[in-house]
Amino acid sequence: MAYKLKEAGYRNVTIFEKTNYIGGKSDTRYHRRVPHEMGTVYAQPDYTEIYRLVKEFDAGNILPMPSPTVWVNKDQPTPISNLENNLQILATLRPDITDMQSAVLYIQQALGKYAAIHAQMFGSYEGELMPRPSNDIFSQLNMTFLEFLRVHDIEVLKGLITSAMTAQGYGHIDEVSALYGLMWVTPRFLTAVATPPSPEVKSVVKILSKGFQFLWAEIARQTNLDIRLSNPVRKIIHLPHSNKFLVKYWKCGRWYRELFDFVIVTPTMKYMSNIITFPPKAKEMFDKAFNYYYTTSLVDTDYGAKRGLTPQDYFTYNINSKEESAVWVHRDSYAALNYITDSNYTKGLFPDGPDGQFIQSSVYYQFSKQRPEWATLTRKLKDHVLNTEKVTNFKIKERTIWNYFPRYSVSDMATGILWDIFDLQGEHGMWYIGSSVSFESVKSVVDYNNLLLRQFLCNN
C-alpha cells in the first residue's frame, strides 16, 4: 500500500512496524541456506499482481509447487495422489460411475456448472471482492460452502476445494460461508487445480525461490519506503479540532509522538480497540469477527521409513476429524523448491539441502480453533511424525502460532458485512486494510488495496 501511494504521488508515507522485520505474515526463515516459508507460501493463477511485483522488483524466480500427496486413512496410512483422492470422493457420491473417462467427464461438467453459477451471480469483475451482490443473491448464499455445493449438485468438487481452501487454513467447507468460498475459489483457480500436470505446466500452484518476505523487503528497499521497524504503536488519537491523528509509539525505551493527516490500519481490527477508537458503526462490525489459529513449525528429522509421493502432504484424515492441533500439512522446503518427486523423493535419493546432509527440514501445519498450548502442539506433532513418517530423530527449530483468518459468520456474510465495511472507507480519515476486512491471503490483501486505490483515485 505504501509503495502504491508513493507511486500515486504521495511522499510523506510512514509505516510503523511492530516487529523487527518487513513482511508481517510473510515470514521466511533461512535454515541450512534454504528459505522456509512460515507464513505466506503459495501462489496460484489469480496471483497476477504478485507475479507482476516479483518480476518488477527482480525478487527471485516463480517455481512450480509439486502437487500434494494425500493421506486419507489414519489406521492404514497409504499415500495417494490428489487426482486419486478426488476420484475416490466421486466413487462414494456416484458409485454408478465406474470408468475413468466417465469420471473425468463428470468432474469437468461440475467445473463448468460451478463457473456458470459464479458468472450468473457475480458477473465479471477485477480483484477478489466482487461488486456488492443483490439482496436476492445474498439470500441464496446464506449457507455454508458445502451446502452451496450440495444445493447445486456439484459436491463432487469438494475434494479439490478441500485442497485449495481448507488445507490452507481457510475453514472447513461445512462451516465457512459460501461467500468466502466463492471469493477465494474462483472458476479460474478451481479449473487450474483440476488440470493434471504436464511437461509444459508441472503445476499451477507456485512458490517463490527467495520467499515472499524477500519480495516485500525488495519493494521497501528499491522504493525507499519509510518503515520504522520495532516501533509498536500504543495509541492513535483523533484530534477533531485539527482533524489530524496523534500517533504515540514506543522506541528504545521511551515514548514518541507524531501527527498525521490520515491513518491506514492493517492489523486484525478486532484487537485494535485498545489502541484506536473506531467509529461506533465500524467497531460494531469489527467486534463480530472471530479467528482460529494455524501453527507452523520448522522441524529437522531423519528421512524416516515412510514418505509421501511428493514433498507436500495433506493429511485429510486429520483435516476431516477436526481434532484440535492435529497436523494438517507437511512441506519439505528444499525438495519442493527443487521439484524432487516420485521415487527420487520417496526413496530419499538426494540430500535435503545444499549442505549435502541427509537431514529432512520441513514445515508442519497444525490447526486449532482455540489458542493452542505449546506443549500440546509439540506432543501432537511429535506423535504424528514418529508414527506416520516413522522417523527416529526429531527437533523443532522454529515455531509461529498465527492468529489466522479473521472472518465473519455465515449469517453476517449474507448481510453484506464486508461491503458495509468497504462503504466506511475514508470516513473519519481512516482506511482499514489487511486480512480482517478481506481474506487471509496475500493476494486478497493486495487486491483489496488496489480496489481502495482505484475508488480513491477516481473520486479525487
Secondary structure, 3 states (H helix, E strand, C coil): CHHHHHHCCCCCCEEECCCCCCCCCCCEEEECCEEEECCCCCECCCCHHHHHHHHHCCCCCEEECCCCEEECCCCCCCEEEHHHHHHHHHHHHCCCCCCHHHHHHHHHHHHHHHHHHHHHHHCCCCCCCCCCCCHHHHHHCCCEHHHHHHHCCCHHHHHHHHHHCHHHCCCCCCCCEHHHHHHHCCHHHHHHHHCCCCCCCCCCCEEECCCHHHHHHHHHHHCCCEEECCCCEEEEEEECCCCEEEEEEEECCEEEEEEECCEEECCCHHHHCCCECCCHHHHHHHCCCEEEEEEEEEEEECCCCCCCCCCEEEEHHHHHHCCCCEEEEEEEHHHHHCCCCHHHHHCCCCCCCCCCCCCEEEEEEEEECCCCCHHHHHHHHHHHHHHHHCCCCEEEEEEEEEEEEEECCHHHHHCCHHHHHHHCCCHHHEEECCHHHCCCCHHHHHHHHHHHHHHHHHHC
